[in-house]
Amino acid sequence: MTETFTVPEEAAGARVDAALAALLGISRASAALLCSEGNVLQNGTAVGKSDKFKLGASVQVTVPERTNPLTVVIEPVEGLDILLDDDDFVVVDKPVGVAAHPSPGWVGPTVVGGLAAAGFRISTSGAPERVGIVHRLDVGTSGAMVVAKTEHAYTVLKQAFRERTVKKVYHAMIQGLPDPLTGTIDAPIGRHPGHDWRFAVIEGGRPSITHYEVLEAFGKASLVEVHLETGRTHQIRVHFSALRHPCVGDLTYGADPRLAAELGLTRQWLHAQTLGFTHPSSGEWVEATSPYPQDLNYALDHLRDGH
């Protein structure tokens, strides 16, 4: 949509963002965004948000169509395999680069959209953009993830995650060799004081407990099995980074980019290998295991070969 007008007397000399907000009935932030995108022209020249309007100047404003960031895009997701399919739930093998559900700032594929494209019909009381989602894996983490299909399963599984009765086993490749080889990391996690998009071990953070055991040691790196007692955002990545043994390839939390390049990694070596829980209806124990994806296997083989 394009709007054209002549700068009236009341807008002359005013900042572009403030004047546009008043003239078009939009927020000042929206007006500033239009300016930053080059969508506001005064006498044919793009203007910035802090520039001033000139009396009688010709202004052209192009307002692009914007999709709702929470709209579920129904599209097939390559590599989104099904590990278990039940009347109450589906356990998927989430590939790297796929988010659990839509969110502001994310424009890539989602588990919710991929399941819808595959014909799965999910009905729960969760928000429309995250129907059935009872837990999440980071975009950069692959592996087993359960999605509830029904309201009953959604309620029961949410409670199970809340009460920590779910078995969550991850495999991670971390830099160096931790001491001891088997241990527990009990350290509170909260938002990083200097970076909104990162987390850190901080005083006053939420209680966070990670149990680990070294499975294989390669000198420069170690393959560890991790059992989560709590489920904080980035918990494994933050805890091992705090020990100065970040996940290999996790540049956000201090990993060595040279080792990542050597192993061909473009993300952290972290995989949700096993997920177990009580069946929401029958009460029987259910467990699903996800094999390592190709990129993680390649890095592991490279280390095993002694390169």
Backbone bond lengths (Angstrom), bond angles and torsions (degrees), N, CA, C in turn:
res aa  C-N    CA-C-N  psi(-1)  N-CA   C-N-CA  omega(-1)  CA-C   N-CA-C  phi
1 M - - - 1.450 - - 1.535 108.93 -
2 T 1.335 116.27 133.85 1.459 120.71 179.64 1.530 110.18 -122.13
3 E 1.320 116.06 132.51 1.459 121.37 177.31 1.526 109.08 -117.18
4 T 1.341 116.15 136.84 1.467 120.83 178.10 1.528 108.79 -125.64
5 F 1.339 116.02 134.87 1.468 119.36 178.24 1.527 109.40 -152.66
6 T 1.308 114.19 165.02 1.466 121.35 175.39 1.518 108.40 -101.00
7 V 1.329 116.38 133.37 1.467 120.16 -176.16 1.528 110.32 -61.06
8 P 1.351 116.69 117.82 1.466 120.02 -179.76 1.534 110.72 -79.21
9 E 1.299 115.98 169.95 1.462 121.23 -176.01 1.521 112.24 -59.70
10 E 1.350 116.61 -38.93 1.466 118.87 -176.21 1.538 112.51 -69.93
11 A 1.354 117.54 -18.29 1.460 119.88 179.99 1.520 112.76 -99.19
12 A 1.318 117.13 -10.86 1.464 120.92 -178.42 1.521 110.88 -63.59
13 G 1.334 115.95 129.35 1.464 121.19 179.17 1.513 113.82 84.91
14 A 1.337 116.89 -5.81 1.473 120.20 -179.74 1.527 110.15 -85.55
15 R 1.341 115.69 155.32 1.469 120.18 174.34 1.515 109.25 -60.60
16 V 1.319 115.60 143.47 1.464 120.60 -176.39 1.520 111.76 -59.85
17 D 1.357 117.57 -45.81 1.465 118.44 -175.99 1.529 111.58 -64.81
18 A 1.333 116.37 -41.28 1.465 119.92 -179.05 1.528 110.99 -68.14
19 A 1.335 116.47 -42.77 1.461 120.39 -178.87 1.527 111.28 -67.34
20 L 1.336 116.28 -41.90 1.468 119.67 179.55 1.526 111.00 -62.90
21 A 1.334 116.14 -40.95 1.461 120.35 -179.82 1.530 109.96 -58.58
22 A 1.333 116.51 -42.66 1.461 120.68 -178.97 1.532 111.58 -72.73
23 L 1.329 116.96 -41.41 1.467 120.53 -176.13 1.524 113.14 -72.67
24 L 1.352 116.67 -35.82 1.467 119.81 -175.46 1.521 112.72 -101.81
25 G 1.343 117.60 -6.56 1.463 120.13 179.54 1.516 112.91 70.04
26 I 1.343 115.91 36.45 1.463 120.25 178.57 1.524 108.28 -119.21
27 S 1.329 116.95 171.75 1.457 120.01 179.09 1.527 109.86 -74.25
28 R 1.323 115.08 157.07 1.468 119.29 178.77 1.531 110.59 -64.63
29 A 1.342 116.69 -35.09 1.464 120.68 178.46 1.527 110.79 -63.77
30 S 1.349 116.41 -39.89 1.464 120.45 178.64 1.525 110.25 -65.59
31 A 1.323 115.86 -39.34 1.469 120.22 178.08 1.526 110.64 -64.31
32 A 1.333 116.17 -40.87 1.464 120.45 179.23 1.528 110.45 -64.90
33 L 1.337 116.99 -38.47 1.462 120.57 177.96 1.525 111.17 -62.74
34 L 1.333 116.39 -43.17 1.470 119.90 177.98 1.527 110.78 -58.89
35 C 1.323 116.49 -40.92 1.463 120.48 178.79 1.531 111.05 -64.70
36 S 1.333 116.40 -44.55 1.467 120.12 -177.29 1.523 111.76 -64.80
37 E 1.332 116.22 -25.72 1.467 121.04 179.07 1.534 112.43 -85.86
38 G 1.334 116.45 -2.87 1.457 119.72 -178.82 1.510 113.27 77.88
39 N 1.336 116.32 23.20 1.458 121.21 -175.75 1.532 113.82 -94.95
40 V 1.329 117.27 5.38 1.464 120.40 178.77 1.535 108.35 -120.62
41 L 1.327 116.66 116.21 1.462 121.72 -179.44 1.525 110.16 -113.79
42 Q 1.325 116.93 134.51 1.460 122.50 173.75 1.535 107.21 -116.89
43 N 1.334 114.89 116.62 1.469 120.64 -174.56 1.529 111.20 51.81
44 G 1.351 114.24 39.97 1.462 120.11 174.62 1.509 115.62 84.81
45 T 1.346 118.43 -0.61 1.463 121.74 -178.58 1.526 110.08 -116.45
46 A 1.335 115.37 133.59 1.466 119.82 179.73 1.522 110.34 -63.45
47 V 1.332 116.04 139.19 1.461 120.50 -179.97 1.527 110.57 -120.04
48 G 1.325 115.40 154.47 1.456 121.12 176.93 1.511 110.67 -91.23
49 K 1.327 115.84 169.39 1.468 119.97 -175.12 1.529 112.67 -64.47
50 S 1.342 117.07 -29.60 1.465 119.26 -177.08 1.535 113.37 -95.87
51 D 1.343 115.45 0.62 1.474 117.96 174.19 1.524 109.51 -68.11
52 K 1.327 116.28 167.53 1.472 120.65 -178.06 1.532 110.74 -110.15
53 F 1.323 115.21 143.56 1.457 120.30 174.56 1.533 109.46 -77.61
54 K 1.345 115.58 145.69 1.470 121.60 179.97 1.528 109.12 -108.46
55 L 1.287 116.34 136.97 1.462 121.39 -178.96 1.535 110.60 -55.94
56 G 1.346 115.16 128.45 1.458 121.16 176.75 1.511 115.06 80.20
57 A 1.345 117.75 -1.81 1.466 119.74 179.80 1.524 109.94 -69.33
58 S 1.334 115.29 152.58 1.460 121.35 177.02 1.532 108.87 -90.15
59 V 1.315 115.86 125.00 1.464 120.70 -178.01 1.531 110.08 -117.00
60 Q 1.326 114.81 133.25 1.475 120.36 176.31 1.521 108.27 -121.46
61 V 1.318 116.20 122.72 1.471 121.44 -179.20 1.520 108.68 -117.67
62 T 1.335 116.46 122.39 1.463 121.53 176.44 1.517 108.47 -103.56
63 V 1.318 115.55 120.28 1.466 120.50 179.55 1.532 108.24 -105.62
64 P 1.338 117.58 104.65 1.464 119.80 -178.09 1.521 111.62 -70.62
65 E 1.326 115.64 153.38 1.473 120.02 175.44 1.516 107.90 -72.04
66 R 1.300 116.04 130.79 1.461 119.98 179.26 1.518 109.34 -119.57
67 T 1.329 115.45 131.35 1.453 119.20 178.27 1.522 109.38 -81.71
68 N 1.298 115.65 149.50 1.458 121.23 176.17 1.528 108.14 -66.21
69 P 1.352 118.47 122.99 1.467 119.81 -177.11 1.522 113.68 -63.35
70 L 1.338 116.97 -14.76 1.465 120.14 179.90 1.527 112.26 -98.51
71 T 1.331 116.87 4.85 1.460 119.96 176.74 1.523 110.01 -71.37
72 V 1.319 116.94 130.86 1.461 120.88 178.33 1.529 108.93 -77.73
73 V 1.316 116.29 117.94 1.466 121.28 176.43 1.524 107.09 -88.67
74 I 1.324 115.92 113.08 1.470 120.97 -177.30 1.524 108.47 -84.63
75 E 1.318 116.34 104.74 1.458 121.47 -179.26 1.523 109.20 -151.01
76 P 1.347 116.68 145.89 1.466 119.78 177.97 1.530 110.39 -59.98
77 V 1.318 116.43 141.61 1.458 122.02 178.53 1.520 108.58 -114.86
78 E 1.323 115.81 114.95 1.462 120.82 -178.65 1.525 110.13 -63.93
79 G 1.328 115.72 130.46 1.460 120.46 177.64 1.513 114.98 86.95
80 L 1.341 117.56 -0.78 1.465 120.12 178.00 1.528 107.82 -82.35
81 D 1.324 115.63 83.76 1.464 120.74 -177.21 1.527 110.82 -86.86
82 I 1.317 115.18 157.71 1.460 121.30 179.31 1.517 109.33 -101.65
83 L 1.329 116.56 121.09 1.461 121.53 178.82 1.526 111.48 -89.47
84 L 1.331 117.10 -38.79 1.466 122.62 177.38 1.518 108.97 -144.46
85 D 1.324 116.71 135.73 1.466 120.72 177.25 1.524 108.55 -127.26
86 D 1.324 115.95 119.27 1.460 122.60 -175.22 1.524 108.22 -132.78
87 D 1.328 116.90 162.24 1.467 120.00 177.74 1.523 111.78 -60.70
88 D 1.338 116.72 -28.76 1.463 121.67 -175.85 1.525 114.11 -93.96
89 F 1.321 117.30 -25.72 1.472 120.03 -172.98 1.525 110.51 -158.70
90 V 1.324 115.08 168.66 1.458 121.59 171.14 1.524 107.06 -135.53
91 V 1.326 116.16 133.65 1.460 120.96 175.11 1.519 107.41 -103.44
92 V 1.326 115.66 119.42 1.463 120.37 -177.45 1.524 110.08 -104.17
93 D 1.329 114.54 157.99 1.455 121.84 171.78 1.526 105.34 -101.04
94 K 1.333 116.56 95.98 1.462 120.49 -173.47 1.529 110.92 -76.30
95 P 1.337 116.84 125.11 1.465 119.01 176.50 1.526 111.31 -77.14
96 V 1.316 116.30 161.88 1.458 120.97 173.38 1.530 108.42 -65.34
97 G 1.343 116.60 149.14 1.462 120.10 178.54 1.506 114.39 84.80
98 V 1.327 116.69 10.22 1.466 121.85 179.98 1.532 108.35 -123.07
99 A 1.332 116.12 128.91 1.465 120.84 177.95 1.529 109.62 -87.32
100 A 1.315 116.68 158.71 1.465 119.86 178.07 1.525 110.80 -65.95
101 H 1.348 116.40 -42.37 1.459 120.97 -176.87 1.522 109.49 -153.69
102 P 1.328 118.73 166.49 1.472 120.41 178.74 1.525 111.63 -63.59
103 S 1.327 115.68 149.47 1.460 121.15 175.86 1.522 108.03 -157.59
104 P 1.331 117.63 157.73 1.465 120.02 179.04 1.532 110.90 -56.99
105 G 1.319 116.03 132.03 1.457 120.36 178.80 1.513 114.51 92.74
106 W 1.349 117.02 -12.06 1.469 119.74 179.65 1.530 109.32 -104.53
107 V 1.333 116.63 125.11 1.461 120.22 -178.17 1.528 111.91 -119.26
108 G 1.321 116.91 6.18 1.460 120.88 -178.36 1.517 112.89 -90.20
109 P 1.347 116.25 -172.17 1.472 121.32 -178.67 1.523 111.88 -69.66
110 T 1.343 114.88 157.81 1.466 120.65 179.76 1.522 110.76 -133.07
111 V 1.321 115.87 156.10 1.461 121.41 175.36 1.527 109.96 -62.15
112 V 1.339 116.47 -43.85 1.465 120.85 -179.79 1.528 110.85 -58.64
113 G 1.333 117.22 -47.02 1.458 120.98 179.95 1.509 112.70 -67.67
114 G 1.331 116.60 -37.72 1.455 120.77 179.38 1.520 112.38 -66.77
115 L 1.330 117.46 -40.38 1.462 121.01 178.11 1.530 111.06 -66.06
116 A 1.341 115.40 -40.30 1.472 119.25 178.40 1.524 110.45 -62.67
117 A 1.337 116.54 -40.57 1.463 120.32 179.34 1.525 111.68 -66.34
118 A 1.332 116.09 -29.36 1.467 121.11 179.97 1.526 112.20 -83.44
119 G 1.331 117.00 0.96 1.459 120.67 175.68 1.508 115.62 94.15
120 F 1.324 117.41 8.52 1.462 119.41 178.76 1.524 109.47 -79.79
121 R 1.325 116.21 131.03 1.456 121.73 178.70 1.521 108.60 -107.86
122 I 1.312 115.44 116.45 1.461 120.81 -175.13 1.521 109.43 -118.48
123 S 1.331 116.61 129.93 1.458 121.00 -177.10 1.524 109.66 -130.47
124 T 1.335 115.67 104.60 1.464 119.97 177.72 1.518 108.82 -140.13
125 S 1.324 115.24 173.76 1.464 120.44 -179.37 1.523 111.86 -85.53
126 G 1.332 117.08 1.85 1.460 119.58 178.45 1.518 110.07 -64.19
127 A 1.333 116.57 164.52 1.464 121.20 177.36 1.526 108.94 -54.91
128 P 1.341 117.98 147.25 1.477 121.08 -175.05 1.528 113.77 -53.92
129 E 1.335 116.79 -34.12 1.466 119.15 -176.54 1.531 112.58 -80.78
130 R 1.345 117.47 -8.83 1.467 118.96 -178.42 1.528 111.26 -135.12
131 V 1.342 116.33 38.79 1.461 120.12 -179.07 1.528 110.69 -58.38
132 G 1.316 115.91 131.18 1.457 121.53 175.40 1.516 115.22 82.57
133 I 1.330 117.70 -9.11 1.462 120.01 -175.77 1.527 109.75 -78.49
134 V 1.328 115.71 114.01 1.469 120.62 -179.91 1.525 111.58 -107.25
135 H 1.336 116.85 -14.20 1.470 122.12 173.34 1.519 106.99 -159.61
136 R 1.325 116.10 167.72 1.460 119.65 -175.68 1.520 111.54 -132.98
137 L 1.324 114.97 155.81 1.460 121.99 167.53 1.522 106.80 -114.99
138 D 1.337 117.04 145.09 1.458 120.37 176.64 1.520 110.43 -56.49
139 V 1.324 116.54 153.85 1.471 121.25 175.72 1.522 110.30 -54.35
140 G 1.341 117.03 -39.00 1.453 121.37 -177.20 1.509 114.95 -87.24
141 T 1.330 117.93 8.47 1.462 122.26 178.88 1.528 109.40 -116.43
142 S 1.325 115.95 134.14 1.470 121.18 179.99 1.522 109.88 -102.22
143 G 1.361 115.57 168.74 1.450 118.84 171.48 1.519 116.43 127.28
144 A 1.336 114.39 -165.68 1.461 122.40 -171.77 1.517 112.13 -75.36
145 M 1.343 115.27 131.98 1.464 121.60 -179.37 1.529 108.29 -146.55
146 V 1.327 117.26 132.44 1.462 120.66 -178.85 1.522 110.72 -99.37
147 V 1.338 115.11 141.24 1.463 122.32 176.10 1.525 107.50 -125.65
148 A 1.328 116.82 126.67 1.469 120.94 179.08 1.526 110.34 -75.00
149 K 1.328 116.43 140.90 1.469 120.61 179.01 1.520 112.13 -96.54
150 T 1.331 116.61 -28.66 1.462 120.95 -174.41 1.524 110.91 -122.00
151 E 1.314 114.99 164.13 1.465 120.46 178.87 1.527 110.74 -61.89
152 H 1.334 116.73 -41.28 1.465 120.71 179.79 1.531 110.51 -60.99
153 A 1.327 116.73 -48.47 1.457 120.85 -178.91 1.522 110.97 -64.55
154 Y 1.325 116.26 -38.54 1.463 121.43 179.26 1.531 110.36 -59.37
155 T 1.319 116.28 -47.50 1.469 121.70 -178.47 1.526 111.12 -64.37
156 V 1.335 116.28 -46.54 1.472 120.94 -177.43 1.528 111.17 -66.43
157 L 1.327 116.86 -44.57 1.462 120.11 -177.40 1.531 111.48 -69.87
158 K 1.336 117.41 -38.65 1.463 120.21 176.03 1.536 109.62 -58.29
159 Q 1.321 115.69 -42.81 1.457 120.90 179.37 1.534 110.99 -64.86
160 A 1.336 116.16 -39.71 1.466 120.41 -179.91 1.530 111.13 -62.99
161 F 1.329 116.52 -42.26 1.466 119.44 177.44 1.527 110.53 -66.91
162 R 1.325 115.58 -37.78 1.466 119.93 -179.81 1.530 110.62 -65.42
163 E 1.337 116.22 -38.84 1.466 120.72 -177.45 1.523 112.87 -88.99
164 R 1.332 116.29 1.75 1.476 123.30 175.38 1.522 112.66 62.82
165 T 1.323 116.99 35.72 1.465 120.05 176.97 1.527 111.57 -95.03
166 V 1.325 116.69 0.44 1.458 121.69 179.44 1.522 109.56 -86.15
167 K 1.327 116.69 137.83 1.466 121.94 176.76 1.527 108.38 -88.03
168 K 1.328 116.50 117.42 1.466 121.45 -179.79 1.524 108.85 -123.23
169 V 1.333 115.74 109.09 1.462 120.55 -178.64 1.525 109.08 -115.64
170 Y 1.313 115.11 123.61 1.464 121.39 178.19 1.522 109.47 -114.71
171 H 1.316 115.60 151.88 1.465 120.71 168.27 1.523 106.75 -113.95
172 A 1.319 115.39 135.48 1.461 120.57 -179.00 1.524 109.42 -136.74
173 M 1.329 115.59 144.72 1.460 120.78 171.24 1.521 106.07 -101.98
174 I 1.322 116.43 117.55 1.460 119.92 -178.48 1.527 109.82 -113.50
175 Q 1.311 116.23 155.99 1.455 120.24 -179.96 1.529 110.83 -74.21
176 G 1.333 116.16 139.82 1.457 120.66 177.00 1.519 112.85 73.95
177 L 1.325 115.58 -160.51 1.464 122.79 -178.05 1.525 108.48 -130.31
178 P 1.343 116.99 116.52 1.479 118.93 -177.93 1.528 111.29 -72.67
179 D 1.312 115.49 151.01 1.461 122.05 177.25 1.527 107.50 -128.40
180 P 1.339 118.68 115.01 1.464 127.80 8.96 1.532 112.87 -79.81
181 L 1.342 115.81 171.19 1.462 120.91 -178.76 1.520 112.03 -72.61
182 T 1.320 116.69 -23.45 1.466 122.94 175.04 1.525 107.39 -129.22
183 G 1.313 116.68 130.25 1.452 117.50 -177.30 1.512 114.12 -167.29
184 T 1.303 115.11 -178.17 1.462 123.01 178.56 1.525 109.13 -128.10
185 I 1.317 115.27 132.41 1.458 120.80 175.64 1.528 106.93 -104.59
186 D 1.311 116.03 113.80 1.465 121.99 -179.03 1.523 107.12 -118.74
187 A 1.335 115.83 93.44 1.465 120.11 -175.27 1.523 109.50 -148.27
188 P 1.338 117.33 130.59 1.473 120.85 -176.44 1.530 112.58 -67.84
189 I 1.325 115.69 142.48 1.461 121.30 -177.94 1.526 110.12 -120.14
190 G 1.330 114.75 137.43 1.462 120.86 175.49 1.512 108.97 -147.47
191 R 1.319 116.92 -179.50 1.471 120.35 179.04 1.525 109.80 -64.91
192 H 1.312 115.28 139.90 1.454 120.93 178.83 1.528 109.15 -62.40
193 P 1.327 118.12 131.21 1.468 119.40 -176.10 1.526 113.95 -64.24
194 G 1.328 116.95 -19.84 1.459 118.79 -177.78 1.512 115.38 -110.55
195 H 1.345 117.08 -8.16 1.465 120.38 -176.87 1.532 109.40 -140.21
196 D 1.327 116.93 115.29 1.465 120.88 -177.05 1.528 112.59 -61.14
197 W 1.327 116.36 -32.18 1.461 120.12 -173.11 1.529 113.03 -92.27
198 R 1.346 116.51 3.72 1.466 120.07 178.34 1.522 110.10 -118.18
199 F 1.328 114.73 161.66 1.464 121.26 176.35 1.529 108.45 -121.36
200 A 1.315 116.31 164.97 1.460 119.93 -176.80 1.520 110.05 -156.61
201 V 1.327 114.90 160.79 1.461 120.33 170.83 1.524 106.89 -75.90
202 I 1.327 116.45 114.87 1.462 120.51 -177.48 1.525 110.69 -138.04
203 E 1.305 114.74 151.43 1.462 119.80 175.70 1.523 108.72 -65.50
204 G 1.312 116.72 132.67 1.456 120.59 -179.17 1.514 113.53 87.72
205 G 1.345 117.21 2.19 1.464 120.88 177.05 1.521 111.07 -72.88
206 R 1.330 116.18 178.68 1.473 119.96 179.86 1.529 109.76 -78.80
207 P 1.329 117.72 140.15 1.474 120.52 179.99 1.529 110.55 -54.44
208 S 1.332 116.88 133.34 1.460 121.85 -175.94 1.523 109.17 -143.43
209 I 1.338 115.93 126.21 1.470 120.26 -175.62 1.521 109.95 -129.61
210 T 1.343 115.65 125.93 1.458 122.98 -179.60 1.524 109.11 -126.60
211 H 1.340 117.31 126.82 1.463 122.02 175.36 1.527 108.14 -104.88
212 Y 1.336 117.38 139.09 1.459 119.33 -178.59 1.525 111.80 -140.39
213 E 1.327 115.44 158.97 1.463 122.82 175.22 1.517 108.59 -147.25
214 V 1.323 117.54 130.78 1.463 121.36 178.63 1.527 108.97 -73.54
215 L 1.332 116.44 126.21 1.467 122.13 178.32 1.526 111.79 -95.48
216 E 1.337 115.79 -40.95 1.469 121.46 178.62 1.521 108.37 -145.44
217 A 1.332 116.41 142.43 1.461 120.79 178.60 1.524 109.63 -119.70
218 F 1.326 116.31 135.08 1.468 120.99 -177.32 1.529 112.13 -123.06
219 G 1.314 117.30 13.01 1.455 119.89 -178.15 1.506 111.33 86.34
220 K 1.324 115.87 -75.60 1.463 119.97 -178.96 1.531 111.96 -74.76
221 A 1.328 116.68 -17.67 1.469 120.86 -178.90 1.520 110.44 -154.19
222 S 1.333 115.94 162.05 1.470 121.86 178.94 1.516 109.71 -136.48
223 L 1.329 116.17 138.62 1.463 121.62 173.70 1.521 107.40 -89.43
224 V 1.331 117.39 122.10 1.458 120.81 -177.80 1.525 110.75 -122.04
225 E 1.334 114.35 147.50 1.465 120.09 171.21 1.518 106.89 -98.74
226 V 1.327 115.03 133.97 1.463 120.48 -174.96 1.524 110.49 -123.27
227 H 1.319 116.29 131.14 1.466 122.14 174.08 1.523 107.30 -112.92
228 L 1.311 116.15 123.66 1.466 120.34 -178.76 1.518 110.67 -93.31
229 E 1.318 115.47 127.73 1.461 120.05 173.90 1.530 109.73 -91.02
230 T 1.335 115.61 -31.24 1.466 121.51 175.00 1.530 107.35 -120.29
231 G 1.318 117.34 171.87 1.463 119.98 -176.37 1.518 112.60 -132.73
232 R 1.320 116.95 60.78 1.465 120.19 179.76 1.531 110.69 -79.61
233 T 1.316 115.32 154.68 1.455 120.25 176.82 1.530 109.84 -59.47
234 H 1.354 115.99 128.67 1.463 122.94 178.25 1.528 112.64 62.72
235 Q 1.337 117.80 21.98 1.473 120.01 -171.16 1.528 113.72 -54.62
236 I 1.340 117.04 -51.58 1.466 119.97 -177.54 1.525 110.41 -62.87
237 R 1.317 116.03 -44.01 1.466 121.15 -178.23 1.526 111.06 -62.55
238 V 1.325 116.47 -43.49 1.468 121.24 -178.95 1.528 111.33 -68.76
239 H 1.325 116.69 -44.37 1.459 119.74 -177.33 1.529 112.28 -63.73
240 F 1.332 117.14 -45.61 1.465 118.09 -179.03 1.525 111.77 -72.30
241 S 1.321 116.70 -30.01 1.455 119.49 174.59 1.525 110.23 -64.86
242 A 1.332 116.40 -38.82 1.468 120.94 179.28 1.529 111.36 -65.03
243 L 1.345 116.00 -27.95 1.474 120.51 176.97 1.522 112.08 -83.41
244 R 1.345 116.12 -0.14 1.471 123.21 -174.81 1.522 111.73 67.17
245 H 1.323 115.82 29.55 1.469 122.63 173.22 1.533 108.32 -129.74
246 P 1.336 117.82 62.83 1.473 118.98 -176.48 1.527 112.38 -61.81
247 C 1.324 115.96 157.07 1.455 119.90 174.85 1.524 108.98 -60.13
248 V 1.317 116.15 134.62 1.461 120.17 178.96 1.530 109.00 -57.71
249 G 1.313 116.39 132.40 1.468 120.90 179.65 1.510 114.70 87.91
250 D 1.342 117.58 -6.08 1.472 120.57 -177.25 1.526 109.65 -88.66
251 L 1.331 116.36 78.62 1.465 121.00 -176.08 1.525 111.84 -64.57
252 T 1.339 117.18 -26.38 1.468 120.70 178.52 1.517 111.46 -61.84
253 Y 1.330 116.60 -33.48 1.456 120.41 -176.08 1.532 112.79 -114.48
254 G 1.327 115.81 32.63 1.459 119.56 167.45 1.503 118.31 92.76
255 A 1.338 118.92 13.59 1.458 120.49 178.68 1.531 110.94 -70.24
256 D 1.333 116.18 155.17 1.463 122.58 179.75 1.528 109.25 -77.22
257 P 1.328 118.53 116.35 1.467 120.19 -178.67 1.525 112.93 -64.27
258 R 1.339 117.45 -24.01 1.467 119.57 179.35 1.522 111.52 -68.62
259 L 1.325 117.08 -40.01 1.458 120.52 178.21 1.524 110.47 -67.88
260 A 1.327 116.09 -39.89 1.473 119.89 177.51 1.526 110.36 -59.69
261 A 1.325 116.34 -44.09 1.464 120.44 179.81 1.522 111.05 -64.90
262 E 1.330 116.37 -40.44 1.468 121.18 179.64 1.527 111.44 -60.63
263 L 1.341 115.29 -36.28 1.470 120.39 -177.44 1.521 112.46 -94.10
264 G 1.323 117.33 3.29 1.466 120.63 177.89 1.511 113.82 70.37
265 L 1.338 117.41 26.15 1.471 120.75 -176.68 1.524 111.78 -94.51
266 T 1.317 115.77 136.10 1.464 121.17 173.86 1.527 110.70 -115.69
267 R 1.335 116.09 12.68 1.475 121.61 177.09 1.520 107.51 -156.26
268 Q 1.329 115.33 176.72 1.455 119.23 179.05 1.531 110.50 -70.93
269 W 1.351 115.27 143.93 1.475 120.40 176.21 1.530 106.20 -81.99
270 L 1.325 115.51 91.39 1.462 121.74 -177.35 1.521 108.38 -152.04
271 H 1.347 115.94 127.92 1.462 120.04 -172.93 1.523 110.70 -141.64
272 A 1.346 116.26 130.18 1.468 121.59 176.01 1.525 107.53 -79.70
273 Q 1.334 116.02 95.37 1.462 120.70 -168.81 1.526 113.83 -81.14
274 T 1.324 116.94 -41.32 1.469 120.23 -177.10 1.526 110.38 -134.92
275 L 1.330 114.89 139.31 1.458 121.19 176.18 1.519 107.77 -133.57
276 G 1.323 116.48 123.96 1.456 120.78 -179.97 1.520 111.24 -131.52
277 F 1.340 116.12 143.93 1.467 119.87 -179.27 1.530 109.08 -161.27
278 T 1.308 115.24 165.05 1.467 121.38 177.08 1.529 109.10 -78.89
279 H 1.324 116.74 130.92 1.474 121.17 179.70 1.530 109.26 -57.22
280 P 1.327 118.23 129.48 1.472 121.35 -175.74 1.520 114.44 -59.39
281 S 1.344 118.10 -25.85 1.468 120.59 -177.39 1.522 113.20 -108.05
282 S 1.349 117.26 -48.63 1.468 120.25 -174.30 1.523 112.92 -83.87
283 G 1.329 116.98 -22.55 1.459 119.78 -177.86 1.512 113.34 82.54
284 E 1.341 117.87 -1.41 1.465 121.25 178.88 1.534 110.11 -77.31
285 W 1.337 115.10 155.07 1.461 119.36 178.76 1.536 109.78 -77.83
286 V 1.317 116.28 134.27 1.464 122.77 -179.34 1.517 107.96 -122.03
287 E 1.331 117.11 137.15 1.454 119.74 -179.80 1.523 110.55 -143.04
288 A 1.314 116.59 138.95 1.465 121.94 179.17 1.525 108.63 -131.48
289 T 1.336 115.52 142.98 1.462 120.87 179.97 1.517 109.80 -124.15
290 S 1.322 115.71 136.02 1.458 121.58 -179.54 1.532 109.68 -108.71
291 P 1.337 117.75 128.98 1.473 120.17 177.52 1.527 110.80 -72.51
292 Y 1.322 116.60 157.26 1.467 119.84 177.28 1.527 109.63 -62.87
293 P 1.321 117.96 137.10 1.460 120.22 174.20 1.534 111.01 -74.00
294 Q 1.312 116.05 171.28 1.461 122.57 -170.99 1.533 113.26 -58.06
295 D 1.345 117.35 -44.16 1.469 118.81 -175.67 1.521 112.30 -66.76
296 L 1.337 117.10 -36.14 1.462 120.19 179.46 1.519 110.61 -73.54
297 N 1.333 116.79 -37.91 1.462 120.89 176.48 1.514 111.50 -61.55
298 Y 1.335 116.02 -42.10 1.460 120.66 -179.58 1.532 110.46 -60.04
299 A 1.328 116.48 -46.50 1.457 120.98 -179.38 1.525 111.03 -63.90
300 L 1.338 116.89 -41.30 1.465 121.35 179.72 1.531 110.79 -64.64
301 D 1.328 116.66 -45.52 1.465 120.51 178.95 1.519 111.08 -61.16
302 H 1.315 116.42 -38.38 1.470 122.17 179.32 1.527 110.23 -61.11
303 L 1.330 116.47 -42.58 1.462 120.61 178.17 1.529 111.86 -69.67
304 R 1.330 116.75 -40.19 1.455 120.69 -179.91 1.527 111.53 -65.46
305 D 1.321 115.97 -31.60 1.463 120.10 179.77 1.521 111.58 -75.91
306 G 1.336 116.55 -6.28 1.452 120.61 175.14 1.507 114.90 81.06
307 H 1.346 116.85 21.64 1.469 119.29 -179.81 1.531 109.99 -75.85
